[in-house]
Amino acid sequence: MSAKTTIDREAVLPALIGTVPSALALLAGRRRTAALLAALPVGLVAFFRDPQRRVDATPVDEDTVLSPADGKVMYAGPGQPDVAPPVTGSR
């Protein structure tokens, strides 16, 4: 069973803009450079992916701390009681 990955709408404009250098290189007759620059929009789309997370469908152990891999901050503020594990040791 493979995990389904979708692309955020935020990726559409950067990916379209990312195709411009490749297109310009192709118009200038630089086929190899155009092929290398074609990786730019692919990288942008990969960066803006929105993978299905297992934790969305399956509960996890209460001692597990989860961190999103997509860089989106879901909550910023003081630790939430009974959600974050207690701090141990010194800072």
DRENNU-930110 format. One record per residue: residue number from 0; y, x, z of N, C-alpha, C in turn. Coordinates in Angstrom, 2 decimals. Atoms other than C-alpha are relative to their C-alpha. Layout:
N
[node NUM [Y X Z] [Y X Z] [Y X Z]]
...
//
This chain:
91
[node 0 [-1.19 0.85 0.00] [0.00 0.00 0.00] [1.24 0.89 0.00]]
[node 1 [-1.18 -0.84 0.08] [3.23 1.63 -1.12] [1.22 -0.76 0.52]]
[node 2 [-1.21 0.61 -0.53] [6.59 1.01 0.51] [0.97 -0.27 -1.14]]
[node 3 [-0.95 0.38 1.04] [9.14 -0.78 -1.64] [1.36 0.62 0.34]]
[node 4 [-1.31 -0.59 -0.19] [12.45 1.01 -2.12] [0.97 -0.66 -0.97]]
[node 5 [-1.04 0.56 0.85] [15.59 -0.64 -3.43] [1.19 0.94 0.01]]
[node 6 [-1.20 -0.83 0.11] [18.91 0.89 -4.42] [1.19 -0.82 0.47]]
[node 7 [-1.20 0.69 -0.48] [22.12 -0.03 -2.60] [0.96 -0.24 -1.16]]
[node 8 [-1.03 0.28 1.01] [24.86 -1.62 -4.68] [1.06 1.10 -0.02]]
[node 9 [-0.97 -1.09 -0.10] [27.03 1.26 -3.49] [-0.30 1.11 -1.01]]
[node 10 [0.41 -1.09 0.88] [25.10 3.53 -5.88] [0.38 -0.22 -1.45]]
[node 11 [-0.23 0.30 1.42] [26.02 1.79 -9.12] [1.19 0.78 -0.55]]
[node 12 [-1.19 -0.68 0.51] [29.55 3.15 -9.56] [-0.15 1.53 0.03]]
[node 13 [0.19 -1.45 0.03] [28.76 6.74 -8.44] [-1.00 0.45 -1.06]]
[node 14 [0.99 -0.38 1.01] [25.72 6.79 -10.74] [0.61 -0.08 -1.39]]
[node 15 [-0.65 0.11 1.31] [27.77 5.57 -13.69] [0.99 1.14 -0.22]]
[node 16 [-0.95 -1.12 0.10] [30.48 8.13 -12.99] [-0.76 1.32 -0.15]]
[node 17 [0.81 -1.22 0.08] [27.77 10.76 -12.58] [-0.57 0.26 -1.38]]
[node 18 [0.50 -0.21 1.36] [26.64 10.22 -16.17] [1.05 0.60 -0.93]]
[node 19 [-1.08 -0.49 0.86] [30.04 11.28 -17.57] [-0.15 1.48 -0.34]]
[node 20 [0.14 -1.41 0.38] [29.53 15.08 -17.31] [-1.15 0.25 -0.98]]
[node 21 [1.13 -0.16 0.91] [26.15 14.79 -19.02] [0.36 -0.49 -1.40]]
[node 22 [-0.39 0.55 1.30] [27.56 12.61 -21.79] [0.99 0.92 -0.71]]
[node 23 [-0.97 -0.92 0.60] [30.47 15.01 -22.36] [-0.69 1.26 -0.53]]
[node 24 [0.74 -1.18 0.45] [28.10 17.97 -22.56] [-0.82 -0.32 -1.24]]
[node 25 [0.78 0.40 1.17] [25.93 16.07 -25.03] [0.91 -0.13 -1.23]]
[node 26 [-0.95 0.13 1.11] [28.97 15.22 -27.18] [0.49 1.36 -0.48]]
[node 27 [-0.44 -1.35 0.35] [29.95 18.91 -27.11] [-1.14 0.82 -0.62]]
[node 28 [1.11 -0.69 0.60] [26.52 19.82 -28.48] [-0.77 0.90 0.95]]
[node 29 [0.68 -0.82 -1.02] [25.27 21.41 -25.23] [-1.15 -0.80 0.58]]
[node 30 [1.12 0.85 -0.39] [21.90 19.70 -25.00] [-0.66 0.45 1.30]]
[node 31 [0.62 -0.47 -1.26] [20.46 21.91 -22.25] [0.87 -0.32 1.21]]
[node 32 [-0.92 0.30 -1.10] [23.55 21.54 -20.11] [0.00 -1.50 0.29]]
[node 33 [0.04 1.46 -0.18] [23.48 17.77 -20.69] [-1.27 -0.41 0.74]]
[node 34 [1.25 0.34 -0.68] [19.84 17.65 -19.60] [0.06 0.37 1.48]]
[node 35 [-0.12 -0.40 -1.41] [20.62 19.57 -16.41] [0.95 -0.92 0.75]]
[node 36 [-0.97 0.88 -0.66] [23.65 17.41 -15.65] [-0.52 -1.44 0.15]]
[node 37 [0.59 1.33 -0.12] [21.52 14.28 -16.12] [-0.64 -0.18 1.37]]
[node 38 [0.57 0.09 -1.35] [20.02 15.11 -12.72] [1.02 -0.51 1.02]]
[node 39 [-1.05 0.43 -0.94] [23.38 14.28 -11.07] [-0.11 -1.50 0.33]]
[node 40 [0.13 1.42 -0.38] [23.12 10.46 -11.35] [-1.34 -0.32 0.66]]
[node 41 [1.31 0.22 -0.63] [19.43 10.63 -10.43] [0.10 0.35 1.49]]
[node 42 [-0.19 -0.40 -1.39] [20.37 12.50 -7.25] [0.86 -0.99 0.77]]
[node 43 [-0.87 0.98 -0.66] [23.12 9.99 -6.46] [-0.78 -1.28 0.32]]
[node 44 [0.80 1.21 -0.24] [20.74 7.05 -6.84] [-1.01 0.25 1.12]]
[node 45 [0.96 -0.32 -1.06] [18.16 8.82 -4.66] [0.68 0.05 1.36]]
[node 46 [-0.75 -0.06 -1.26] [20.84 9.39 -2.01] [0.28 -1.39 0.54]]
[node 47 [-0.36 1.35 -0.42] [21.78 5.70 -1.92] [-1.19 -0.95 0.08]]
[node 48 [1.17 0.86 -0.07] [18.21 4.41 -1.67] [-0.02 -0.77 1.32]]
[node 49 [0.13 0.85 -1.19] [17.40 1.68 0.81] [-1.48 -0.29 0.21]]
[node 50 [1.45 0.19 -0.13] [13.75 2.16 1.75] [-0.36 -1.07 1.01]]
[node 51 [0.53 0.95 -0.98] [11.74 -0.51 3.50] [-0.56 0.83 1.15]]
[node 52 [0.45 -0.75 -1.15] [11.14 0.76 6.98] [-1.15 -0.74 0.68]]
[node 53 [1.16 0.58 -0.68] [7.84 0.21 8.76] [0.43 -0.72 1.26]]
[node 54 [-0.45 0.59 -1.27] [9.74 -0.58 11.96] [0.59 -1.39 -0.23]]
[node 55 [-0.53 1.33 0.28] [11.32 -3.59 10.22] [-1.09 -1.07 0.09]]
[node 56 [1.09 0.96 0.04] [7.90 -5.22 10.03] [-0.98 0.16 1.16]]
[node 57 [0.99 -0.30 -1.04] [5.88 -3.57 12.80] [0.71 0.50 1.25]]
[node 58 [-0.61 -0.50 -1.23] [6.93 -3.15 16.43] [-0.46 1.44 0.28]]
[node 59 [0.34 -1.38 -0.35] [7.01 0.45 17.69] [-0.08 0.14 1.51]]
[node 60 [0.12 -0.31 -1.41] [6.25 2.00 21.05] [1.38 0.03 0.65]]
[node 61 [-1.31 0.07 -0.66] [9.06 1.46 23.57] [0.59 1.37 0.31]]
[node 62 [-0.52 -1.34 -0.26] [9.37 5.22 24.16] [0.42 0.72 -1.28]]
[node 63 [-0.35 -0.61 1.27] [10.02 5.91 20.47] [1.48 -0.21 -0.29]]
[node 64 [-1.40 0.08 0.40] [13.59 6.70 19.41] [0.03 0.09 -1.51]]
[node 65 [-0.05 0.05 1.46] [14.31 5.78 15.81] [1.38 0.39 -0.50]]
[node 66 [-1.24 -0.40 0.63] [16.94 7.25 13.55] [-0.09 -0.32 -1.49]]
[node 67 [0.07 0.32 1.42] [17.76 5.88 10.09] [0.18 1.25 -0.85]]
[node 68 [-0.08 -1.16 0.88] [17.27 8.38 7.28] [1.08 -0.18 -1.05]]
[node 69 [-0.97 0.23 1.05] [19.91 6.80 5.08] [1.43 0.32 0.42]]
[node 70 [-1.32 -0.42 -0.44] [22.87 7.96 7.17] [0.93 -1.14 0.37]]
[node 71 [-0.85 1.11 -0.39] [24.19 4.50 7.93] [0.00 -0.14 1.51]]
[node 72 [-0.10 0.17 -1.44] [25.46 4.15 11.47] [-0.08 -1.49 0.30]]
[node 73 [0.22 1.41 -0.30] [24.13 0.89 12.82] [0.66 -0.41 1.32]]
[node 74 [-0.64 0.29 -1.28] [25.64 1.16 16.30] [0.67 1.28 0.48]]
[node 75 [-0.71 -1.14 -0.59] [28.25 3.46 17.82] [0.63 -0.48 1.30]]
[node 76 [-0.55 0.40 -1.28] [29.11 3.26 21.46] [-0.87 0.53 1.11]]
[node 77 [0.81 -0.47 -1.12] [27.71 3.84 24.89] [-1.44 -0.49 -0.14]]
[node 78 [1.41 0.38 0.03] [23.97 3.68 25.37] [-0.21 -1.41 0.50]]
[node 79 [0.28 1.38 -0.39] [22.62 0.18 25.61] [-1.10 -0.01 1.05]]
[node 80 [1.03 0.06 -1.04] [20.72 -0.55 28.83] [-1.29 -0.61 -0.55]]
[node 81 [1.33 0.48 0.39] [17.00 -1.08 28.30] [-0.30 0.16 -1.49]]
[node 82 [0.27 -0.25 1.41] [17.27 0.09 24.66] [-0.24 1.48 -0.22]]
[node 83 [0.13 -1.45 0.15] [17.84 3.85 24.75] [-0.77 0.57 1.20]]
[node 84 [0.70 -0.60 -1.13] [15.59 6.07 26.85] [1.00 0.69 0.93]]
[node 85 [-0.94 -0.64 -0.94] [17.18 7.55 29.99] [0.17 1.48 -0.34]]
[node 86 [-0.29 -1.41 0.22] [18.82 10.97 29.76] [-0.74 0.82 1.06]]
[node 87 [0.68 -0.90 -0.94] [16.70 13.73 31.32] [0.52 1.40 -0.19]]
[node 88 [-0.48 -1.37 0.09] [17.76 17.28 32.09] [1.52 0.04 0.03]]
[node 89 [-1.46 -0.15 -0.03] [21.28 18.68 31.95] [0.51 0.17 -1.42]]
[node 90 [-0.61 -0.11 1.34] [23.66 18.70 29.00] [0.68 1.29 -0.18]]
//
